[in-house]
């Protein structure tokens, strides 16, 4: 690796992806805190001397859950090691994550070189893997750290499997088996999805390398050995699935049928700026920029095989990666639903888009192949261009702009507060790991007070002791407690733990009869009368212990064989002295570095300089800051506001489309909110629609229990929240102008509304009015008042009975935004021009939407004298009585006279 210039050139560019980790605190990811507290639980059990705990006793408010029995323990092990050294929790998380970023990229680099790609191509492939939108999303937005770990191990599993099949040496077989075992211990779902990829890759190596079919046995041996090394975890996790509520992952929001993607999403461009949205849509894409960078690799598909074995291998790699990528894309589309329904266990993956994780690898190799597919003269420039595109394409996801979470030395009581606040008891999504006999949700436990006092809880329920009984604590541990009890009569004692295989209750060293309390799932035991020592213990079942010994035996035998293969005599004393002497010769190193620098091409020198300068100057962070959206001016809003509700929540803007609707139609009103300070309260949003004129009665409305589908208690002050309301206009709604009132109220007390700062109102009327439209007979000629308002239609009866009130419909359109509210006048005049009836109506023209026809109903008094009448229509500004004059070629008039007469009989 020391001679691999591409690898060393890769490092500064990959480190650009890891720069956000140097910021204090953890990014506000969806799942990151869950995994952080799992690490805290692992470290707590390490302190008690338990290296691999199947039961996590402090979860579910201290009642416990079999978390590590079903979820891979590898990431909690890695992060807990940092805490064991005294590091804060957030640092203990960041160190392995930074290491995994480099580990995954190094694995892809080695895999690319194994297939004969140049150093430049391998460099680009490694950076493409590190900067893939899904990988960055997992690291800084989703926070599924075990999944990130598994995807970082996947290229190493493929690389070591390749070497094992090709060379058949024990060291590679054991390395490949170890990689597969680590993959199995990382993330169950990723390991399951990677299984067909590993199998297909092994067969592809045999075909591409032209190896005998007998090498299939090597692959089978590696797979069996890898499963055997992880058997202590894999087999119990599979066999004991019926003991918990895993079926909850097949229903509701976790039903895979609800999460298929479309090709437009898969091949979309990730965002190039931080829009600050707290309810940002899921970024689930391969990345259009990455797909385009992979297109030059298609050249290898068109090439004919020849005597050049390297070209043949690259062509085989291009075909294989293209086929695998196409298959994974197909598995994310709705057309693959029958496969999801029929393949065992696949539905437990929950989200078809999880295939994006493994799909990153073949796409990265195709991007690397694209470098070698170009003419040699163009490869250097393409390498620079590709690396720049990969970094720029990741900017919108690279920095999570929310408020970072400081998590230095949290307590178990903090863990319980997180479970309660986010409704994640047991640190799972829907309580899927609670024992089968637990009904409903767990919202607390009687032993939380002990955790708040930072004491080990006593799990024996004293209230279950019979009258006259006494108890004394002998030992308190997380999974092992002892009590001395004196029972005057036989008692059925309760223990504050959820019953699960492994829990035993001993009376004076002998097992006691146990059963499960209905509904709660708590453990109970029958204790005879007398003085006894009672022990509550979670131990390893015989089959678990056997599997642990089996996996341990395989690991020890494998390492022993490696030691036997190694020959100490290979490094002699004289050679060791020569190595030390050379290492100490500084001048030789300087000369070697200088010679290597002169041997590098201009593109390679540019790569190192640009990558190093970008790293030192924090260029990605500066670019991200430059493209970050202003907090109070969210993109997408057509109108921006600054309306504060009780100093807690600000309405930033809105967008209404369309600006008009017919009865029975629908209007999409999008509001943008942000929290002015952190809140513990839950508020709901309402949108009420009232007619502008007439009685202030509610016409229709839309209420959201959680604005933007996020509880206000979880709103981040550094983010905005986009709240979409669908306003459905009821049939029979009278056409005209309507005002929209927006407000907030306490979720559990709708009568308590937040007041607007300054005005004291309990709601805010949006500046733009909603138009409920109706067709009005159009006028035949353009009628414009003062270049501002156009008369679009007039609809009047041809005849009206004498003395009967009647109605005229007029339609107007604002030609441009108006800053004045004008008054409409409608006069009914006789043949001599005398006004026989009239109506003057003030109109909120300053709030009219531009370009929308607004129907207005004008009620007029009955006319007493029969005859022929005409309508005179105009506008003026009150109180100056300044008319909007008609725009006419010859002269300007203050009113328009409708030429169609009205007969009164």
N, C-alpha and C positions, 0 to 999 in steps of 0.2 A: 504493500500500500504506500510505502514511502516514495516510490517512483511514480505514483498516480497523481499527476498534476491536476487532473480534472477533479479528483476528490478534494484536494486542498483548496482549489478555486471555488468549489461548491460551498465550503463552510461559511464564508461571510454572507453569501446570498441566502443560505438557509437560516442563518442567525437573524437575518432581517425579519423572518416570520416569527421568531421567538422574542423579538424586542418587547412586545407588550407584557411579557412576564416580569420584566424588571420594574414595572409600576407597582407601588404598594397595594396590597390587598388582592382579592380574587375578583375576576370579572363576574358581573351578576348574571351567571348562566342559569339555564333552566334546571339542570340536574347537578351542578357542581357542588352545591352545599350538601346534597344527599350523600355524595361519595366522600366529601370531607368528613362528615360525621361518621361514616362507616370506618374511615381511617382512625378516627378518634376512638371508636369502640374496639378496633383491633389492637391499638396501642394499649388501651386500658386492660385488655386481657393478656397482652404480653407482660405487662407489669405484674400480673397475677401468676405468671409462669406458664401460660397456655399459649403455645405457638400457633396451633391450628384449631380454633374454636368453631365447632359446628353450630353452636348455639350462641346468639348474641344476647346476653341477659339484660342489658340496659335499654334495649329498644322497646317500643310500645309502652312508654312511660314506666319502664322497669319490669314489665311482665315478660319481655323477651320475645325472640323470634328466631327460627332456624336460618338466619340470613346466609351465613357462610357455608351452610350445608348445600345450598342451592345456587349461590352466586360465587363465581370464581374469586378466590382470595388473593390473587397475585398482586393486583394494584394496591389493595390495602396493606399487603406485606411490604411492598416497595416504599410506600409513603410512611408507614409506621416506623420503618428503619430510621428515617430522619428524626422523627419524634423521640425515638430511643436514644438518639445522640444529643437530645436537648434542644433541637431546632423547633421554632414555632410551627404550628400546623400548616399555615399557608405556605411557608418556605418548604416544608416537607412535601407538599403537593407539587410545588413548582419545579423542584429539582428533578424528580423523575419525569415530569412532563417535558421539560427541556431536553432531557436525555432521550426521551422517546422520539422527539422531533428529529434529532440527529440520527438516532438509531434507524428509524424508518427510511430516512433519505439514504443513509449509508447502505442499507439493504438493497434498495432499488438501484443504487449505483453499482454495487457488486453484481446484482442480477443482470443489469444491462451489459456489463463487461463480460460476464459469463457467456452471453450470447454473441459476443464479438463486436459490440458497438464500440465506437471510438470513445476516448475520454471526454471529448466535447459532448457527444450524444448522451453519454451516461450522466454527465453533469446536468444537462437540461432535463433528463428524465427524473433525476433525483429531486431537482427543484420543482418540477411539475407535481411530483407526489407530495412534497411538503406544502405547496401552495394551493392544492386542490380545494375548491370551495367547501366540499364536505368535510375535509380534514380540518380546515380553519374553523368551520362552524362547530365541529365537535370540541375544539380546543377552547374557543373563546365565547361561544354562544350557547350551545347545547350543554356542554360540560359532562358528556358521558365518557369519563376518563377510562374506564375499563375497555370500552369499545375502541377508544383511541389507542390504547395499549395493544389490543389484539391486532388492529390494522397495521401497527408499526412492526409487529412480529411476523406478519404474513409474508413479506418479501424474504425474510430470513428463512422461514420454513420452506419456501420454494427453492431458494438458493442452495440450502443444505441438502434438500431432497434431490436436486439436480446433481450435486456432487456425489451423493451416495449412490445414485443409480449409475452414474458414469464411471466412478472409480471403484466402487464396491469395497472401499476400505472401512474398517470398523469405526474409525474416528468420525467419518462423515455419517455413517449410519446412526451413531449415537448422537451426533450433533443434530441431525434431522429429527430423530425421535424426541430429543429434548426440546427442539423448537415447536414441534407439534404439541408436546405436553404443555409447554408454557402457553401456547395458544388456547388450549382447552381450559387452562386455569385462569385465563384472562376474562373472557366474555363468552358466555354460552352461545348466544345467537350468532355472533361473528364466526365462532368455531364451526357451528353447524352450516352456515352459508359457505364457509371456506372449504368444506369437505369435498364437494364436487370439483372445485377449482384445483385442489391438491391432487386429486385422482386424475383429472384430465391433464394436468401439467406433467405428472409422471409419465403418462402414456405419450404425451407430446415430446418429451425428452428422448424417449426410446426411439420414436420415429425420426425426429430431427437429427439425432446423433447416429442413426443407423446402427443401433445396438440390438443384440439378440433379444428375442421375446422373453427369454428366461430372466431378464432383468426385472420383469414384473414381480418376481418373487422378492427382489430386494425392496421394492416399494411396499409390498405387503408386509414384509418383515419390519420396515421402518414404521409403518402405520400401527402395527400391533404393539411394537415396543413403545411408541409414543402414547398410545392409549393405556398401556400398562403402567407407564410412569405417572400418569394422571388418574389411574383407576381409583385411588382413594377418594377422589372427589367426583369423578364422572359417573361411576356406577351407582353410588348412593343417590346422587342428584337425579338420575334417571329413574331408579327403582322406587324412590319415595315420593314421586310426584303426586300419587293419589292422597297423600297425607295432608296436603295443603290446598289452597284455593286457586291453583293456577288456571282453572277454567274461567276465572274473572278476566283473564287477559284475552279471551276470545269473544267478549261481549262489549256492548256500548262503544265508547270512543276508541277502544283498542281492537275492534273488529277490523281485520285487514282489508275488508271490502270497502272501507271508507277512505283508504289512504293510497289508492293507486294514483299515479302521476300521468301526465300527458306529455307528448313529445315537445310541445312548446315550452313546458316547464323544464324538462330535462336538458334542453339545448338553449336555455336562456342565459343571458349575461348576468352575473351577480352584480349587486349594486356597487356603484363606483363612489358613493358618498355615504355619509352617516346621516340618515334622515331622522334620527333620534326617536323613532317610534318605539314605544314600550310594548305595543302589541304588533310588532313587525311580523309580517307573514314569514312562514318557513322558507328559508333559502335552500331549496332542494334542486340542485342542478349540477350537471357535469361541468358547466362553465363553457359558454360559447367560445371564449377566447382559447380555451384548451382544446376544444374540438377542432377549431380552425388550425391551430398549431400542429395538430396531428395529421392534417390532410396530406402534407408532402410524403408521409409514410406510405400512402397508397401507391407510390411509385414502385415500392418493392413488390406489391401484389401483381404488377404488370410485367415484372421481369421474368425471363425464362431461366430455369435452372441450368447450370453449366458446370464447368470444372472447378469454379471458385466455390470451395466449401463454405467460406465465410459468407458469401452472398446468399448461398442456399439457406444457411441457418438464419440469416436476417429475414429472408423471405418467409421461412417457416414461422418465425416469430411474429411477423406482420400478420400472416394469415391467422395464427392462433389468437393473437391479441384482438384482432378484428372480430373473430367469431365469438370469443368469450365476451367482449364488450357488447356485441349485438344481443347475445343471449341474456346478459344481465339487464340491458335496457328493456328487452321483451318481458322479463319477469317483473318489471315495475309498471307495466301497462295493464289496463283492465282486461286485455285479451288473454292474459295469463291466469285469470281467476280459476279456471278448472284445475290447473296444476296446484295452486295454493290450496284448493279444497281437497285434493286427493293425496298429496304427498304427506306422509305422517310427520307430525311435529312442526311442519313449515308454518302453520297458522300461528304458532307461538312467537314467531318473529314480529308479529303485530303490524309492522309497517313495511309494505313492499319497497319503500324507498331505502330501506337498509342496504339493499344491493348497491347503492351508491358507494358504500365503503369499499368493498372489494373491487368495484368497477374502476376506482381511481388508479389501481395498479396497471391494468392493461392499457389504459389511456395514457398514463405517464410513459410507458415503454414505447407506445406509438409516437408520442411527441419526440422522444429521443431518437427513434428510428428516422423521423423526419429530418433531423440534422444530417445524418449520414446519407440520406437519399439525395441531397443537393450536391452540386459540383463542389470539389474541394475549395475553390476560390471563394465560394459563397458561404461556406460553413461557418467561418468565423463571425461574419456579420449577422448571419441568421441566429447564431448562438447568443450574441448580445441582444438582438431584437427579441428573441424568445424569452430570455430571462427577464428583460424589462417588462414585456407583456404579462408574464406570470406574476410579477410583483405588483404591477399596477392593477391587474385584474383582481387582486386579493385585498385592495385597500378598503373597500366598503365593509369587509368582514374582519379585517385584521385587528381593529381596535373596537372593543365594546365600550361605547361612550357612556354607559350608565354609571351609577355610583358604585365604586368598588367596595367590597366587603372585607373589612379587616377581621381576620380570624387567627389570632395569635395563640392563645392558650385557653380555648373554650372548655367549659365543664359539661358534665353529663346533664346537668339541669338545663344548660343551653340547648343541648340536643333535644330534650323534651319540649322546650319552648318552640323549637323549630318544628317538631312533629305536630304540635297543636296548632301553631299559627298557619302552617301550610297544609294541614290536614294530611300529613304523611306518616301515620303511625306505623312503626316498624321500618321506616325509611323505604317504603315501597309505594307504588302508584295507587293501587286499589286494595291493599291488604292481601295481596295474592299469596304471601308466604305465612299467613296465620294458619295455625293448625285447622284441620277440616272441621273440628267440632266447635270452633269459635263462630258465633253468630253475630251478625251486625258489625258495627264499627266499634273500635276501642277509643274512647275519648279521654281516658285518664286512669289512674290507679291509686290505691291507698298509700303507696310507698313513695310518692313523689316528694313528700316533705323531707324524707331522709336524704334524697338526692340534693334538694335545695340547701340542706345543711352540710353538704359534702361528706355524708356518712354512708357507709355500706348499709343498705336496707336490710331489715330483718324480714325474711320472707314468710315466716310462720305467722299466721293470722291469730293473734291472741284472742280475738272475739270468738273464735271457733272452739276454744278450750271449754270444757265443762265447768260448771260452778265449783269453786274450791280448788281448782288446779293452779299450779305455779309453773313458771318456766324461767330458765336461766340460759343466757347465750354462752356457748363455749367457743365457737369459731364462726366468723363471718367472712365469706369469700364470694366472688361473683357466681361461681358454679358449685360451691361446696360450703354448706353451712351445717353446724351442729348445735343442738340444744339439749339441755337437761330438763326433763319435764317430770312432774309428779301429778298423776291423774287419779282422783278418787274413784272414777268410774271409766269405763271404756269411752273413747272419744273419736269422733270423725273430724280430723284436723284439716284445715284448709291452708294451702300455701299460695303465695302471690307469685305464681309462675304459670305460664300456659303449658298445659300437658303436651308432651311430645316424646316419642321414643328416645331413650337416653336418660330421662329423668327417673330416678329411683328414690324411694324413701326407705331407710333402714331403721329398724328398732333394735338396738343393742347388737348391731352388726348383721341382722337378718332382715331380708326384704319384708316389707309390710304390704298388705293388700291396698291397691290404689285404684282410683277411678277418676273420671273427669266430671267436673261440675257442669250441669246443663247450661247452655247458652254462653256463659262466661268463658268456658274452657279451662278454668283454673284446676289445679291439681289438688286432689283430696286423698287422704290416707286414713286407714283404720288403725288406731293405736290402742292396745289393751291397757287396762287399769294398772297402776303401779308407777314406780320410779324407773325411768328409761333414759337412754341417750338416743336421740333421734338425729339422723343424718339425712339431709337433703342434698343430693348429688346428681350432677349431669355427667354421665360417663359414656365411654365409647362402647357401642354394641359389639358383640363378637364379630359380626360380618364386617363392620367398619374397621375394627382393629386388624382383622385379617387382611383387608385391602390396603390399609396403611403399611403393614409389614411387607406386603407384596410389592408395592410401589417403592418402598425404601430399599428392599432387597435388589430390585432391578437397578435402581440408581447406584447403589454401592457396587454391585457387580460390574456395571458399565464403567464407572470410574476406575475400578481396580484393573479392568482390562486395559484401559487407556494408560495407566501407570506401567503396566507390564510391557506395553508396546514401546513406551518411551525409553530411550537408552541414554543414561547419564553420561556415558563416555564420549558422547558426540562433541561436548564442549571441553576441550583440554585446557590446562592451565595456561599454556603459552598463547592459545587463541584468545582466552579470556583477557590476558594482559594486553594483547594487541587491540582488542575492542575497547578496553578502558583507555589505552593510550590515544587511540584515534578520537574517542569521544572528548578527551581533554585537549586535543589540538584545535584550538579555536580558529586559527588562521586557515586550516584546511576547510573547516566548515564555511567560513566566509567566502573562500575561493569557490567552493562547490555551489554555494547559493548564487554567487555572481555568475558562474558559468551557466547554471540552470536558467537564470533570468535572461541571459543573452540568447539562450536557445529557445526561449518562448516566442510565440508569434505575437504580432501586434494585438490580435483579438484577445489572446490569453492575458497579456499584460493589462489590456483595457478592462477585462473582466475582474482582475484582482484589484485594480485601482478604483474602479467604479463601485465594486462591492464593498471595499474597505472604507471608502469615503462615505458611501451611503450609510454604512453601519456607524461610523464615528459621528456623522452629522445627523443621525436619527431622521434620515430623509423620509421614510414611510410615515413616521409620526407627524412630521411637518406637513407632508402632503395631505394626510388625513385631516389635520386641523384646518387646512386651507379649504377643503371640500366639505367641512362639517356644516350642517344646516343651523341657522340661528334658532335658538331655543323658542323664541316667541313668534317666529314666522315660519310655521310648518309648510312644506311644499304640498301642493295640491289644493290648498284652501284658496277660494276665489276672493274671499273677504277676510281680512285679519282684524282681530279685536283684542281688547285688553279689559276684559270684564272679570272682576274678582268677586268670588262668592265667600263672604265672611273671612277673607284673608287666608283661605285654605286652598281653594281650587280656582284656576283661571281658565276662562273660555278664550281660546286663542284665535279661533276663526271657524269658518264653515264653508261648505260647498253644497249648493242645492241644484239638482238636475233631475228632470227639466225644471224650468222656472214656472211652468204651467202644467196643469193636468185636467183631465175631464172626470166627471163623476164615474166611479168604478176604476179609475186609474191609480197610479202609484208614483210617489216622488221619493227619491233617494236624498236624504239630508245627512251629510257627514259633518260631525262636530270634532274639533280638536281641543283637548283639555290638557292641563298639566297641574301637578300638585305644587303648591307654593311652599309646602313644608311636609315632613313625614307625618302620616296620620295613622291613628289606631281605629278610627271610625269607618263605618261602611256607609257610603252614600249611593243613592240611585239617581238616575237622570230621567227627566220627563221632557217631552216636547208636546205642547198643547197648541192647537190651531183654532183661532177665533176669527169671525168675520170683522172686517175693518169698520163697517157701519152697521147700524141696527143693534139688537140686543147682544151683549157680550157673553154669548153662550158658547160652550165648548162644542166645536164641530167634529173634531176627531183628534186622536193623540197617539203617541208612542212612548212607552216607558221601558227603561233598561235597568234591571236590578243591579247589574254591575256595568257601568259605562265602559265601553271598549272591551267588554267581557273580561275585565281584570278588576278584582276588588280594589277599591280605593286605598285600603290599608296596605296594599302591595305596590302602590304607585311610587315610581322613582322620581325624585325632584329634578333629575337630569334628563328626563325623557318626556315626550308628549304621547298622548293616547288618542287614537283615531276611533271615533264612536259613530257607527253607521246606524241611522234610523230609517226604516221603510215606512213612509206615511201613506197608508192606503185610504183613498178618498171614497167615502161611502156613496152608494147610489142615492140619488135624490139630493145631494148637496147642491145648494143654490150657487150658480156661477157668480163670480165676482172676485174681489180682493180679500185676502185673508192674511192676518198677522200670525207669526210663529213665536211662541213664548217658550223659552228654554230655562230650566231650573234644576235644582238639586234638592233632595230631601233625604232624611235619615231612613235607611233601608227598613228598619223595624218600626219606624214611626212616620208614616207618610205625611202626617199633618205638620211635621216640623221641617220647614224649608229653610235653606240657607239664604240669607239676605245679601243683596248686592251692595258692595262697598260704595258709599257715597249717596246712593239714592234710597237705600233701605227697602227697595222692592224685593218681593220674594221670587222674582223671575226677570228675565231679560228678553225684550222683544227684538228679534233679529232685524237689522236694517232693511233687508230685502223682503218684499211681500210675495206671497204665493198667489198665483192666479188660477182660479178654477174656471176653465174656459168653456165656451159654447160657441157654435157658429152664428155669426151675424151677417146678414146680407151685405155684401161689399158694395162700396160706392164705385161708380164707373170712372171717376176722374180723381187724380191725386189732390187731396185736401190736406195742407200742412199749415199749422199755426206757428208762426215765428221760427220756422226751421227746427222746431223742437218736438212737436206733437203732431202725429198724423191721424186723421180720421179714417179708419179702415172700413167701417161699416155702419149702416143705419137700418134699423128694422122697426117700422112703425105700422100700425094698422091702417088699412085703406079707408075704413069707415069706423066711426064710433057713435054710439047713441048719445044724444044730447043729455047733459047733466051727469053722465057716468064717468067716474075716474078711469084713467087708462094709463098704459105703460109703453115706454119706448126703450128699445135696446140700442145702445151705441157701443162701438168698438174703437178703441184708441191704441196707439202705439208710440212709445217714447223712442225717438230717433237717436238720442244720445243721453248720457246721464244728466239728470236735472238737479239743480241745487236749490230749487224753490218749489214750494207747494202751491199749485195754482187752483183756482176755483172754476168749475165748469158751470156755464149757464145754458139753459135750454128755454127758448121762448117759443110760444105758440102765437103766431101773428095772423091777422086776417089779410084780406086783399089790399087794404089801405096801409098795412104795416103796423097796425095797432096791436099791442101785446094783450092777448086775451087770457093767457095762463103762462106761468113761468116756474122754473125750479133752478135755484143756485145751490151747487153742492161743492163744498171744499173737498179736494182730493190730495192724498199724500203722494204727489207726483215725484217728489225727491226719492221715494223708495220704490218707484216702479222699475221692474226689470226692463232693460233695453231690448228692443226687437221682439217683444211679446205682445200679441193682441190682448187687450184687457177689456172684457165685456162689462158694461155698466148698465144697470136697470134704472131708468128714470121714471118715477111715478108722477103723473100730472093730474091736476084737478079736472073735473068734467066741465065741458063747454056748454053754456046755456043756449046760445044762438046757433041754429043750423047754418051751414055754409061751408065754404072752402077755406082751409087753413094750411099754413106752412110752418115748418120747424126752422128756427134760427139757432145755430149752435156756435158757441165761442168760449174763450178762456180769458181770465184776467187774474191779476195779482192783487190780493187784498192786503192792506186797506188802501193802497194807492190807486186802485182801479185802473191799473195799467194793463191794457189788452195785449194779447198775443195776436198780432195781425196776420191775416191770411197771406201766404206766399203766392201772389198772382203776378202774371207777366205785366198786366196793364196798371193795376192799382191795388193797394192794400186795403182790405176791409177788416173791421173788428169781429165779424161773424160770418158764418157760412149759412146760406139758406138752402135747405134741402129742396130739390126741384119737384119731388113727388108730393102731390097735395094730399091732405087728409080731409075727408068729408065727414061732417057732423050732421046727422039726420034726426 
